[in-house]
Amino acid sequence: MVWRRVRQRFEKSGIPEDLEAVAPLVEGVSEDIESAIAARKRLLRARLGSSLKHFRQEVLEEVNLQADEAKGRQERLLERRDEILASLHGLQEDIIGEVDVVLSSVKRGGETLEKGLRSLRDTWEGEVDALIEEARNDIDLAVTDLQEAIDVQRTSGRGRSRSSRSSTRAPAHSRGSM
């Protein structure tokens, strides 16, 4: 396109032999080249801006999707934790119930035996409570570990998002140099 204009200028005016007559012709050619470059820059900026907007939108959609998945995993984790705690509570009640049944059937054996069995029941109850407490602590530790892993994954997702943002900004700085 630019070369066509240059040829047309030379064809219209011919090739002058005087250098002073060439100056306006060269200035016209220079203006044609500058306008062609400016048009290409505008086109390039428009395409780059559109591409960057599209890329940013895709990255944000991916980040939102990962955040939703992480939230879903956390909810499922908490639901599972509650189910386990409920089953532990049921187990505790069952064990204590069985101990009570044994105690009631043996009470007929005498007061001394009854006192020993109460002591045994208290010991069993303490041991069961200790076991249940250990299980709760293990569950809470597992939940904490999983939540930390989710947070690390979320943080690494944000780091990728930030690096995408910084790469999105980098062409904006180079635009001024065009």
TAFENFEN-V87935 format. One line per field, one symbol per residue. ss: DSSP state (a for helix, b for strand, c for the rest). phi: phi as a letter, one per 40 degrees, with the letter a starting at -180 (. if undefined). A space follows every 50 residues. Layout:
# TAFENFEN-V87935
ss->???
phi->???
This chain:
# TAFENFEN-V87935
ss->caaaaaaaaaaaacccccaaaaaaaaaaaaaaaaaaaaaaaaaaaaaaaa aaaaaaaaaaaaaaaaaaaaaaaaaaaaaaaaaaaaaaaaaaaaaaaaaa aaaaaaaaacaaaaaaaaaaaaaaaaaaaaaaaaaaaaaaaaaaaaaaaa aaaaaaaaaaaaaaaaaaaaaaaaaccc
phi->.cccccdccccccgccccccccdccccccccccccccccccccccccccc ccccccccccccccccccccccccccccccdccccccccccccccccccc ccccccdcchcccccccccccccccccccccccccccccccccccccccc cccccccccccccccccccdcccccccc
